[in-house]
Amino acid sequence: MRKQPIYSTLKKRFTSEALRGLRFVQDGSRMVKLGACRRERAVATSMDGQWWRVTPLERGWKS
């Protein structure tokens, strides 16, 4: 399983509520979007815990 991001981090920033609306879940100090078999589809990181930057790990991560 590949853990390195193959897509660049998005310029758009998301709030915690917006990420929860996209079905992200808290995983320690980051938020992840899980797909089938708990595979990570995207990872969000934050410096302040309020605004998050998303790094997609595969194509079609929003669906």
N, C-alpha and C positions, 0 to 999 in steps of 0.2 A: 504494500500500500504506500502511495506517495504522500509525503507530508509537506514537501516544498510547494509554495504557491506557484502556479503556472500563469497566473494573471496578476496584473499590478493592482495595488491598493486603489480603491476608488477615491476620487477627489471629493465626492459628496459625503457629508457627515450626517450621521443618524443619531436620534435620541434613543434612550433606553426603551421608551414606549414604542417607538417606531420599529425597533428591532424585535421586540416581543410580538408585535403585529405581523412580522415576517417569520415568526416561529423560531426565533433564536432563544437559546437557553443559557443561563449563567454557568460558566465552567471555571471556577476560581476567579482570576482577575480578568478574564476575557469572556466573550459570548460566542457561542458556536451555533451554526445551523446544521442540524443533523439530517441525513437522508436515510435511505434504506440501510438496514443492518447497522444503524448508528454510525454511518460513515460521515465524516465532516465534509460539508459542501462549501462552507464559508466560515471565516473567523473574523471577529470584530475585536479591536483593541482600543483602549482609551487611556488618556493621560489623567483625566479628571473624573472619570466615572459617569459623566453626563453626556458628552459627545463622543461618538464612536466612529472609527474608520473601518470599513469592511474590506477584507481581502478574499476574493472568491478563490476557491480551490478547484472548481470545475465549472464547465459551461452550464448555464441554465440554473444557477443557484437560487434564483428568486422563486421558482415554481415549487 
